[in-house]
Amino acid sequence: MRYCRDNKRTSTDILSRELVKETLNQKTNNYEKLANISYDKKDGVFRAENLAPDDAIDVPACCRKAEELFELYQKCANRKQIETICVNYLRGLEATKLSITGHMYFVPRTHMDKVDVFEDFITLLGGFNRKDTPLMVNSFYIIDDEKQRSKMTEEFYAAVKKEIAEYQERADYFIKSGSQSPAVMERWVMKIQALEEKKKHYEGVLRRELDGLDDEFATLKFLSQELQVRANNIRFQKAA
């Protein structure tokens, strides 16, 4: 098999890799360097050097392929970046992720117009996909009855409890570590407030009090207040 691997970085301006061939053996594998591949940020030139001839592998072709992939990397968004954009957008819709495998979310009916925008975005994005795997998104209405609202209440509890646990962990870390960044602490205060607003909104959507989260939110609110006090004190000390 052949692949690129990292090597020791000697300059922040040069990205470098080694093209190697790995031959599988019973006790230990053999590794042979086929080429040095590098990209100089200053002159923007991609270089392939020290090419070693190999009867089984077209080394120049592998280097050209590496250059093509690097060009795609520079101008294309990867899967993780696309997922981050989508998740952030869905958060703006107060979406709740269902506990089943995959990406499935419940979106309150008050945001249905934005769901159409999201579907159009994914459709357009699919036209630029450089891989053969299609990008698809589907939406469907959930029947508004007591049974469905009960199911969604269970899903909401499961999803929000995970968020609360994450927020508590982060807030507790900033407090115990003595964070000196008021901007970071205030950002998490805002995130906690947004989560509380989401709970209130879902109480209206689901037509019931979500009092099963009262203890968790009480703890979270206490941590939020502590973060805000610390952030205010740091700002006051810097201004003095």
Summary of the structure (lengths in Angstrom):
residues: 240
radius of gyration: 25.8
end to end distance: 63.4
largest distance: 72.5
contacts: 578
relative contact order: 0.07
helix: 56%
strand: 15%
